[in-house]
């Protein structure tokens, strides 16, 4: 499948598994899913390029029905475009391709869901969606602040993902949910701008609900870095950080988000080869199922 937008050619490789219940034709679809198998700026343990295919393969171990969200994938029309074909090397061309592919989905009236790959890809999607929704709000689930201006000489490192998203986010409205790692300077900036949203493990997401209540009806982009989960249940990620969260915490987050207008999302930083049990891929696939259901809701 080849597409051309603004004189930029991009294509999708549709070999391999397709996410459970997805279509290959966009007829009557509301959501478009594609993978970005990229780990060019990984700074600790590589392997996120294998994440998108592992999520698809693990999805076949899930039920289509989610009793928490009271939704069934069998009732959701969504398109799996496959893997975005990307060059090796620097992240800038990859981010540009993500932006163009996301813009193409929006033109086709599809809400984008992107499977990473590393976190550097998010700024491409945010840049595209913010063009259509200048009041876009960004919600980040992540262990790390990702607010560095550069890391190891690279301004588009995965450690700079949120800094680059802020560069293209007109509203500069970001809520960083339960960030637990970063530099002193990053945490000073977070505190100064009231970006941090606390979450208490095992409890409802009361603080997220409180900060989002004034923004009912506004468009939201959700980025999920899988290292937000505790390494005891998510060892398959490149930069694990102790002190993380569990499935019931993710469920409490989605209980809040289902009341809001989610217009796009990504799920990133799965390195499946680091977890021989396969549990990390299953959690990532189940989280992807939840994101599909959130994107399908009308708010």
Helices and strands as residue ranges (DSSP letters): E 2-5, E 8-13, E 31-36, G 48-50, H 51-59, E 65-66, E 71-72, G 73-75, E 78-84, H 91-107, E 111-116, G 119-121, H 122-132, E 137-141, G 158-160, H 161-167, E 173-177, H 184-193, E 196-197, H 206-213, E 219-225, G 226-228, H 247-257, E 261-268, G 272-274, H 279-296
